Amino acid sequence: MQLSADDLYRIAADLAEEHGTLAMDYARRAVVSFEAEGALDRARFWLTVCVFLDDIVERRLDPAIQVTIH
């Protein structure tokens, strides 16, 4: 199953809403953990979520507005 950029953005927005800035720590730990296990697809998923989380936490993106990727 392929997730779209919008799907990943919604996941990040939900995590940010639920956990605030702690969501960044959870996502970063997931990246490191999955990379150590050799689960690169899972690490890449969490890295992408980290990028969105960073933009949401820093208020560069508004979770209420759909994201546009160019």
Protein Blocks (a to p, Z undefined) as FASTA:
>chain_A
ZZdfklmmmmmmmmmmmnmmmlmmmmmmmmmmmmmnopamlmmmmmmmmmmmmmmmnopa
cfkbccddZZ
